[in-house]
Amino acid sequence: INISNLKSQISKMQNNGGQLLLEILIVISVVAIVAGLASQMVVVSMRANKIASERNVALGLIEETFEAVRNVGAERWQNIHSLSKGSANHYYPQQSGGKWVLATGEETININELDYNRYFIIDNASRDSTTRDIEATYNSSNDDPSTQKITVYVGWGEGENISFSEYATRWRNKVCFQTEWSGTG
């Protein structure tokens, strides 16, 4: 047996042991970084899904409000048109006797253990006298008594709020104008 050959092989094995330990440490570090990034991506994805789910609930409440207001107006236009207008006057829809009615104030609804606050306001609408298009800014001289602007607000959680506007129009009710008062009948 050659002693110098044996010493050389022992020396190589010691050097390889140190290199193997270094390689293991590098692999563990890379795995830890990748696992950390993956867990952050999962947390961000879960938060985005939660926000999207909450927003979908809010949009559903907004659509339900518009539908309720349309139903109330279809039954009797005066139930909408006679309400006080402007941002200081809040209303919400509620079921009564199997139909929608409009109540004064704001409503809190708990869905999926989260409170949603909703209300709507009503504003008059005017139409351009030439085109009959709804005017962006209300003009009392062009008031359209058959159109009302409905704006629904829904808020929840930590300051999340959304609002949408829609126009409700009297189209089913008959409108009669008395132009002659001197007739006999």
Buried (B, 14 or more C-beta within 10 A) or exposed (E): EEEEEEEEEEEEEEEEEEEEEEEEEEEEEEEEEEEEEEEEEEEEEEEEEEEEEBBEBBEEBBEBBBEBBBBBBBBEBEBBBEBEBEEEBBBBBEEEEEEBBBEEEBBEBEEEEBEBBBBBBBBBBBBEEEEEEBBEEBBEEBEBEBBBBBBBBBBBEEEBEBBBEBEBBBEEEEEEEEEEEEEEE
